[in-house]
């Protein structure tokens, strides 16, 4: 489930970042937040649901972000190192948040099991 969700999110990110932009851009710099949030969403499911996959998912997400920035000039968009940096920070943020949520969830479930066993 986690890998399927990750692949689905990667597909959506690819579409959104590689289609030519026809509308004027919004507030300058907000696209960095979009990159950060998109790549956090990309790695969070694996960190939360299947952390062993992170050994593959995290490096692949970084390569994916870099590839997007290299391809963008060929599809009428501008590749930027700052976008790649936002991708990397977002991927790491997704891993951190997903791992923290997993830890909290495991602790809550363990506490509930202890309560029902006594």
PyMOL commands that set and color helices and strands:
alter all, ss='L'
color gray80, all
select helices_A, chain A and resi 2-18+30-49+51-75+81-117
alter helices_A, ss='H'
color red, helices_A
deselect
rebuild
show_as cartoon
